[in-house]
């Protein structure tokens, strides 16, 4: 059973870039162009909603910049060449052709270091660990790398001379005892960059998920310690969430956005991914399949992020992909038509509501709110719902002597037959057009959407 969400593994980063399977390669080109043009100290915010793919985006940018840095050893030279060739195609077709300068890139997950008392220590350590790509630390434990880093900063040793003396005490304790950290950090970069590249680019991710005190301390200390003309910081954040984090620290009346203006020289917004390309990359090609069409409409209606889309499609596939894509499945009897209708329309709506809005999900299954089903179905082709019409009913007012009905009214009848009717006092079935519902249909729906039914597709 394969997950659909895009984990920022090297394989996913590379494949998605080479195939442009979420339509962000052009965005990457212009983003990297900005990074390449910076000549002084700069702090950039890359704003995007949670789940929009910020982490994936900045890691792809790092992958591209690493491939263009001749000082960095890469595991696969063929991949490196392919990345550079791909990037050059965008450069040759752009009015703003660029030649990438070598840049040392570091990715720092702030949330993973949220428990540190002083964020500057873990940030410095992350930078020192990440840039040592010319060497191997495979046999060296995290806490064993340390004391001579400070010695190197003080004595201006070359980075390449550090490895033989790196098995020492906890580097954080050494850095805590060191005086004038700001001067030593600056001196370290003066040693580092001539060996590795022209600039240092630090991608700081997940800051908006951190404890307020950690987030504020990290911003403040970067402003204090890392104001260097050769360093660019890129913060991939949800600005609204980060603003709330700042206000949680300073108080609700505090102007979080004005405070953040102190730190960010440039504010960028991550463009939306190309959802059509993304669907195709997941195997959900545009087709006449009704189930796929309903899933697409749900994603658009609820404005699912990339992460939410991946989760929703995975759950929908497990629940009902097998019967809705089996050409041999041909409902004949009224109760089978009713189940077919539920598989196509109601199952994906229930799954989506579970992810999107818990309160609305409860109202929907408790028979209190048919609006989610009506909203999604009204986005579909009207002729797809001919099965809910009785022999003397029509959606068209110009259809002879037939009674004109609305799709909404018929959907409300279906909804009531499933979620409202109690089937008591001798009423055992409700027939709506070609569909026949009974008391078992609701339990069957819950079984299917629980992912524990005979329809499960775990491939």
N, C-alpha and C positions, 0 to 999 in steps of 0.2 A: 504494500500500500504506500504509494508515493505522496509525499507532501508537496503542495503546490507553492507554498510561500518561498520567496527568494532569499535564502540564507546567503550571507556575503562570503561564501567559500570561494577559493580561487577559481575552481571549475565553473561555478555559476557566474562569477564576475567576468571571466574570459568569454564564456559562451554567449552570455547576454550581450556583451559588447560586440563580439564578432557578428552576431545575428541581428543586432539592434532590436531585440525582441520585446522591448517595452518602449521603443521610440524615443530614447533619451540621448542618443549619441550626439546629435546636434547640440543639445543642451550642454553635454559634457565638453564639447569642443569650445563653446563660448565661455564656459566656466573656467576651463583651463587657460584660455586666452587671457582672462582677467588675472588669474594667478601669475601668469608669465609676464604680465606688463607691470606688476607692482615693483617699485624701486625703493620704498621706504617702509617703516614699521606700519603694519596694517592689520586690522582685526575685522573679520567679515562674519556676518550672520547669514546662514542659509536657512530660511524659514520654510517649514512644511508641517502639515498635520502629522500626528502620530500614525504610523503605518503607511505613509506616503512614499517611502523608499529612500529617505535621507541617508541612512547608514549605507545602503547599497550604493547610492550615488557617489558619496565621498570616497568609498573604498574603490570604486571604479576609477575615480579621478586619481587616486593614489597609485593604482595599478598602471595607469597610462603614464604618469609622471615617472614612476620607477623604471618603466621600460625605456624611457628616453634619457635616463641618467647613466652614463657610461661607467660611473664609479661604483655602481651597485651591481653585485653579482646576482644573476637570476638563475633559477633552476633549469629553465628551458629556454634556450636561445631562440628556438623556432617560434615559441609563443611571443617572445619579446619582439621579434621582427614582424610578426603578424599584427601585433598591437600597433607598432609604429607605422606600418604600411596602411593600416586602417585609418589611423589618425591623419596621415598625410593626404588621404583622399578627401577628407573634410577640409583640410587646409587648402588644397589645390582648387576646391570648388567654392571657397569662401573669398569674399572681397578683402578680407583681413587675413592674409597669409601670415603664419607665424613660424618662427624657429624656436623650439623650446629650449630654454636654458636648463642646465642640470639643477634639480631641486631635491633636497633631502626631505622626504615625507615621513611623518609620524602620525599614527592613528592612536588616539587616547580615548578610552571609554570611561567617561567621568563616573557613570553609575557604578561600574565595577570597583571603583576606588572610593566610593561614597563613605566608607567607614574610616578612612584615614583622618587623623586629627588635623594634619596640615596638608592640604592638597598639593602644595608646591613640591613636596618631597616625592610623591608618587608621580607627578608630572615630569619632574627632572629625571627620575629613574626610568620612566617609560621612554623618554627621549634618548637617554643614554643606551638603553637596551635595544631600541629599535634601529638606531643608526649603525650599530655594529654588525652590519650585514656582510662585511668582509671576513668575519670570524665566526667561529662556532661555539655556542655555549651549551651544547647538548649534554655535556657531562658536568655542568656547573649549576648548582642549585641557586635559586633566586636570592636567598639571604647570604650566599657566599660571595656575591659580586659587590665590591664596595670601596674599601678604605683607600685604595690607590687611585680611585676616581678623583677624590679630593686632592690627593697628592699631585695627580696630573694637572688639575686645574691650577694648583699653586705654582708648580714648577714648569708649566707650559710644555709638558711631555706630549709627544705625538700619540694619537689614538692607537696607532698600530703597535705601540710599545706597551700597551696596558695588559694585554691578555695574559702574559706569563705571570703577572703578579695580582691577578683578579680574585684569587681564592682567599678571602678575608672575612671580616665580620660584617654584620648587617649594614648595608649602605645607608639606610635611613638614620641609624644612630650616628654614623660618621657625619652625615650632612647636618644633623641637628647640632652637633658639637662644633661644626665649622663656622668660623666667623666670616662676615662679609659675603654671604651667599650670593648676593646680587652680583658682586664683582667677579666671583668665581664662575657663576653661570655664564656671564658675558664672556669671560676668558675661554670657557669651554667651547662656546660657539665660534670664537675666533680661531680656535684650533680645528674644530670640526669642519667648518664649511670649506676652507681651502682644499681639504682632502676629499670632500664628498660632493660638493656642489656649490652653486652660487647663493642659494637661499634655503632657509628651513621653512617648511610648511607643516604646521601642526593642526591636524583635524581633531577637534574636540567634539565628541558625540555624547548624546544622552544627558546633557547638563540639566535639561528641564525635568528630568526624573529624580534628580538628587535632592538630598535634604537641603532646606533653604540655607542653613549656615554653611554647608559645604559649597553650594553654588556661589554664594556671595563671596566667600573667602577665595575661591578659585579665580573669579573675575577680578577681584581686588589685587590679588598677588600677581596675576599675569600682567595687569596694568603696571604694577610696581617693578617686578623683576624682569619682564621680558620686552620692555620697550627698546627694541633694537631694529635698525634699518634693514637688517637681513632676515627678519622673521615675519612670517604671515601666519595668523591664527584664523582658522575657519571653524566657527561654531555651528554645527548642524542642530537646529533646535526648533521647537514649536514656540514661537515668540509669545503667544498668548499664555501658554503654560509657564514659560519662564518668567513672564511678568507676574503671574500669580505667585510663583515661587518667591520672587523678590518681595512682593507685598506680604507674604506670610512671614518673612523675616523682619521687615521694617514696620509692618502695620498696614491695615487695609486702606488707610487714607494716603498711603505713600504712592507717589507717581512712578510706577515701575517702568513704564516706557521711557520716560525722561531720564531715569537713572541708567537704563541700558544704552541710551544714546551716547553716554560717556565712553562706552567700551567699543562700539561698533562703528568703524569708519565707512563700511559699505553694508547695505542690507539687500540681500538677494532673496528671491522667492523661488522655490523649486517648482518648475512647471509640472503640470499633470502628465502622467504617463499616457502613452497611446494604448488605450484599453483594447482596441481591436487587435493590435499586435500581441498584446498580452494574452488575450483569449486564445489566439492561435498557438502561441507558445505552450499553452496548457492543454492543447488538443481540443478546445471548444471552438471549432471552426464555424464560421457563419453558414448556416444550413437551414433547411425547412423544418428541422426537428423542433417540435413545439416546446419540449422541455428546455432545450437550450435557449430558445427565444425568451421564455419566461424568466429564466435565470439572468439573462442579459438585462431585461427590463427591470428586474429587482435591483441589480447592481447599480443601474443608472438612477432608479427612483430613490434609493437610499444613499446614493453617492458614496458607495463603499470605497475605502482606500485599497491600495494594492494588497495589504496584509489581510484586510477584511474580505476582499474578493477571493483571495487564495483560500481562506478558511471556509467561506461560504460554498465555493465550488467543490471543494473537497468533500464537505458534508453532504451536499446535494448529490454528488456522484455516488457516494456510498449508499445513500438512502434509496435513490430511485433511478439511477442512470441505466441499470440493467434492463428493467422492463420497458422503459420509455424509449430505448434505442434498439429493442429487439423487434426486427421486422416480422417475426413469427407471432408476436403477441397481437391478437386481433379480437378485441372484445365483441361478443355477440349478444349476450343477454343484458337486460337493463341494469342488474346489479354490477355486472362487469364494466359497463359504461360509466357507472357512478364511481367505481374504484379508479378507472382510467382518468376520469376528470380530476379526482383527488391527487393522483400521482403527478399529473401535468401541472396543476395550478396550486393546489392547497399545500402539498408537501413542501415545495420550495418557499412558499410564503411563510409557513410555520418555522422552517429552519432559519430564514432570514430574520424573522422577528426575534428569535432567541438570541441572535447575535446583535441585533440593532437596538431593540427597545424591550427590556424585560417586562415593563408595566403593560405595554401594548400587546405583548405576547400573551400575558395572562388574560387580558380583556378579550382577545381574539378567541382563545380556546375555551373561555368561560361563556361564550355566546353573547358578549356584551358589545362587540364592535366588529362589524363586517367590512369596515372601510379599507383595511389593507388589501383584502382580496379584490374588492371592487376597483381600487386604484390601479392595481397591477393589471387586471384583466382589461380595463378600459384603455390601456396602452396598446393592446393587441389588436390584430385584425378581427373585425366584428364577425366575419363569416366563420371564424374558428369556433364560435359558440352556438352554432345551429343546433347542436345536440340538446340544448336546454329548452328548445322551443317545442310547444305542443303542436299538434297537427293544424290547429286553427290560429296559430300565433305567428307573428312576423316582426322583425326589427324595423321593417320598412313601412312607412305609412301609405305607400303606393302599391301595396301587395294585395290587390283585389279586395275580397270581403273578409280577409283575415284580421284578427284583432292585433293592433299595434302594441307592442310591449317594449320596454327598455332593457338593455343589458343589465343595468343596475338592479332593476326589480327582480329579474330572473336569478341573478347572483345572490340577492338577499334570500330568495326562496331556497337556493342550494345551501347557503350558510345556515339558515334556520333548520333545515332538514338534518344537518350534520351536528350542529353545536347547541341548538336550542330545544328541538323537539325531544320529548321524553318517551314517546311511543308507548303511551299507556292507554287505558280505556279501549282496548281492542284495535288501536291503530298500530299496525306492525311495519308498514312500509309507506313511503312518500314517493310518488312518481312525479318527476319534473322533466317533461320532454321524453328523451330516450333513457333518462337516468332514474334508477330506483334505489332509494336510500332506506336503510333500516338501522336499528339500534347498534348494530355491530360496526358500522362504518367509522364511528368516532374512535373506538378502541383500535381499529385497524390503522387509522391515521397515526395515533400515538405510538403504535408499535413500529411503524415505518420510520417515523421521525426520531425514534429513539435509537435508530441504526442497528436494531436487533431483530430485523425481520428477514424473511426468505429472499428479499430483493437485494440484500447487501452486495455491493460490488467492491471488493477489497483489492482489486488489481491495481 
